[in-house]
């Protein structure tokens, strides 16, 4: 009888270890899925900000195109008598969960774009839409810039010819 009790105890310990491995794997998969969802949300929200800044700039009266001095100007454009909105609301950064975007300044003043403050490593490295193709190879979310300015060329890596 003791022998059977020992075998049952070993079986129980193996079952507990197996359940622990499965739960740990499921937690990793869940965490990775959440990060992918937040990446997708960051791309969508970043595009909303970029489009709103472009709309604000292009709606500038007169020949001089200006950028918004604050993100709040995207909600209600004070340059016009009526209410003109370029953005529905100020979205929080999905990577940090806070509305703490890092501002990309325009050369002539104002806000040209936003980027996340998160220094977390990205999961997505390639396969971006054409408007976000310059994000390819960026390894941190803080390197993902959503700007109305044209993207700067990426520096050439040593040993690779520049095209």
N, C-alpha and C positions, 0 to 999 in steps of 0.2 A: 504494500500500500504506500509506503514511503517513497518508493521509486516512482510511482505514478504521480505523487504530489510534486516531486522534483521536476518531472517532465512537464507537468501542467504549469508550474511556475516559470520554467524556461520558455515555454510557449507563450505565456502571458507577457513576459518581458520582451520577447521578439515582436509580438503584436503591438505593444506600446511603442517600441522603437520604430516600427514600420509606420504607425499612425503619425508619429512625430516627424518622420521624413516627408510623408505626404502633406501634412499641414504646413511644414516649412516651405516646400516647393510651391504649394498653392499660394502662400503669402507672397513669395517672390513674384509669381506670375501676376497676382493682383496688383502689387506695387508697380510693376513694369507697365501694366495696362493703364493704371491711373496716370503714370508719367506720360504715356503716349497720348492719352486724352487731354492732358494739360498742354502738351506740345501742340496738338491740333487747335486747341482753344487759343493758345498764344499766337499761332499763325493767323487765325481768324481775327482776333482782337487787334493784332498789330496791323493787319490790312485795313481794318476799320479806321484806326488812327491815321494811317498813311493816306487813305482816301479822303478823310475829313480835312487833313492839312492841305492836300492838293486842292480840294474844293474851296477852302478858305482862300488860299493863295490865288486861284484862278478867278474867284469872284471879286478880287480887289478892284475897286473903282479907279479908273485912270490907268495910265501906262505903267506905273510903278507897282509891281506885284509884291505884296507884303505877306509875312508869315504871322500866325497868331502869337501874341505876346504871352499868353497863358493857355493852358488846355481848356479852361472855362470858356474862352472865346469861341471854341468849337461848338459849345452847347447853344449859345445865343450870341450871334455875331453883332456887336454893337455898332458896326459901321453902317448899318441900314436902319431905316425908320421902322419897318415891320420886323417881325421875328423871323430870323433866318437861322436854321440849324444845320450844322455840318456833321454833327454826331448826336446820337440819341441820348447817351449818358456817358460819363467817365467810367470806363471799365477798370477793374482791378487787374493787376498782373497775375495771371493764373499760376505762375511759378512760385511767387511769394505770397499770394493771397491778399496783398495790400495794394492800394492805389499809389505805389511809390516808384513810378516809372523814372528811369533816368532820361533826362531830356537831351536831345541832340539839337544843338543850337544852329540856326541858319546863319550863313556868312554875314548877311546884312541886318541881323537881329531877329528875334522871335524864335519860334520853335519849328524846326524842320522835321522832327521825328521823335520817336521814343524807342527805348530798348529796356529789356528786363534788367533788374539788378542781381538776378540769380546767377551765381557762379557754378551752379550744378552742371555736370557734364550732360550733353545732349544724347538722346538715343538716335534721333533722326540725323543722318549725315548727308544723305543724298535723296534724289527722287522728289525734289521740290518743284512746284509750279514755276513757269517761266518768270513770273514777276518776282519770285523769291530765289531764283537760281544762284544768286550771289551768296546765299547762305550755305551752299554746299561746302563741306569740309570745316565749317565752324564747329568748335567742340564745346563751347559754353553758351548758355542762353543769353548771357550778357553780350555776346558777339552778334546776336540776331538783331539787326537794326531795321526798323520800319520807318523809312524816311522818304520825304518828298524830293530829296536831293538824289542825283544819280549815284549809284554805288561806286565806291572807289575800287580800282582794280586790286586784286589780291597780289601781294608781293611774290615774286618768283622764288621758288625754293632753290637752295644751292645745288648745283649740278644738273638743273633742268633748264633747257633753253626756253626763253620767253617767246611766245607766239605773237 
